[in-house]
């Protein structure tokens, strides 16, 4: 083997390496193009050829970065030296001119040339990048199939896919078209506010957004004279000719309502084609926090955090908070309104936003006893607005809660046990004010005493719920051990059973009062816990809440009876106890009631005719007229709900057109549609059916009359 063959081997390996690098970049670009193209086609509704520019751009970028054509023979030799030890790191000798080699280099060159002859034409290191790119290409193809499957499994109106996701040309069932029609091209232009691209389909069944512009282009295989589109069997839309050979026709219409239509060519009508309209709903607002009625007790932070989610079909343009502050009470109440913007920007018109706002109540000049009313209003791209219910935030009025008006006004007198919690609050506040001036031991002792007072008050109210006494005194039953009382079941029951009411079965309170009283006891438990832990500042909010619940219970226990005065007419003694009823007559009322046509008489008659058609299979003129009127009513229903009533309209046309051989399936389809149309009949009043008495009542009255004689 001479030197030229070794040089040729290196040159061949260089060309092979460059080819594998370019092929790997090509497969990698194919993987990116097929994956991104699937997203553009199935999700965004772009054309299928949009993947080609992606492939070209990706391949150009990879080629510009890697530049595989710049692989030199020296690089090939370095790769061979690392990969094949038999070359003894001397493969670069074969690419050097022979006249520049010394004796030892020529001997080594001969040895390397023989080793090069044994090397494979496609080394494994050259195909490493190619194998990785092939795996990525296969994964991209699998992912594209997954995207396609997910797209076809979702409904068109779900809002997750746009563009071609609403096209019916892919998965729609085969349509029945007139034989004169060769092809149809329908261009759908959604409204600008939806942000959806235009799309083209080759099926007559249409599913579009509300107020979309539809352009029909119908190609026929023969010359026709006239053609038009018939909408809901009423409105005609003429098709205009766009070529001289009268084989291409077009029409344009803006669709705002669902319905159906037919294609008429030279007097021949096609099958019914549905028109489904995707309505644009108003924005949906969900408030997570706060609750609809929020009460801020004493000691709690005067801040309320508002968090909500806003969503819409096509995008939200703006959202505001409308707040109203109510100050005062009675006739002196004053209101002040605010408009608050969210910190979130709505310029991108996204379909969903998560918004929040912090209400700093002192910033609204709110004081104890004031209330804040607010609601959120959102607007979408179609200028539709929606708002939430009003939410209320109120601050507890501690001055009113601790007022002494009840001790002065006799109509508002409170029992002692309703004022005990107030006394605990006053002593707790006094303890907090003098905390810095008393010793730590005295402070803890007073906290513990207040905790004991809170416990006693809680046990006092617990009796209303049937709770046990915690006095801790044990009952002695010395008499039970005496011999004369052996076997006395009553004494045993008295000693070992409870006779008080159960907490869940206490019957002297209404369920609502009992639930609120339980909540009051819970707040007292929490206050007692904080007092026993020497934390009166933490116990104060629970004490205030317990007092507010107690005062509310007191107000609920009141009842108001209006003072009435009644002056009866004077009694005539000559007629008193006389039993004269001659001047008393039963009231009579005469009224002519005309039968009101419910509008379903024709449909009810058509059901009878359809049942007869199952056996006779013939129609007379009167029956045909009734069925035609029923068909008009079904057609009106199909205009609003084509998916439900359109098959029945088509079946009615087949029944009316067929003189003989009416299919039972068409009759069943029509009857099902009529059954959905007819309203349900409510239950009519009737006499109570009594069981027969076998003539006992007649015999009883017969013998009773005989005895009275």
Secondary structure, 3 states (H helix, E strand, C coil): CCHHHHHHHHHHHHHHHHHHHHHHHHHHHHHHHHHHHHHHHHHCCCCCCHHHHHHHHHHHHHHHHHCHHHCCHHHHHHHHHHHCHHHCCCHHHHHCCHHHCCHHHHHHHHHHHHHHHHCCCCCHHHHHHHHHHHHHHHHHHHHHHHHHHHHHHCCCCCCCCCHHHHCCCCCCCCCCCCCCEEEEEEEEECCHHHCCCCEEECCCCEEEECCEEEEEEEEECCCCCCEEEEECCCEEEECEECCCCCCEEEEEEEECCCEEEEEEECCEECCCEEEEEECCCCCEEEEEECCCEEEECCCCCCEEEEEEEEECCCCEEEEEEEEEEEECCHHHCEEEEEEEECCCCCCCCCCEEEEEEEEEHHHHCCCCCCEEEEEEEEEECCCCEEECCCEEEEECCHHHHCCCHHHHCHHHCCCHHHCHHHHHHHHHHHHHHCHHHCCHHHHHHHHHHHHHHHHHHHHHHHHHHCCCCCCCCCCCCHHHHCHHHCCCHHHHHHHHCCCCCCCCCCCCCCHHHHHHHHHHHHHHHHHHHHHHCCCHHHHHHHHHHHHHHHHHHHHHCCCCCCCCCCCCCCCCCCCCCCCCCCCCCCCCCCCCCCCCCCCCHHHHHHHHHHHHHCCCCCCCHHHHHHHHHHHHHHHHHHHHCHHHHHHHHHHHHHHHHCCCCCCHHHHHHHHHHHHHHCCCCCCCCCCCCCCCCCCHHHHHHHHHHHHHC
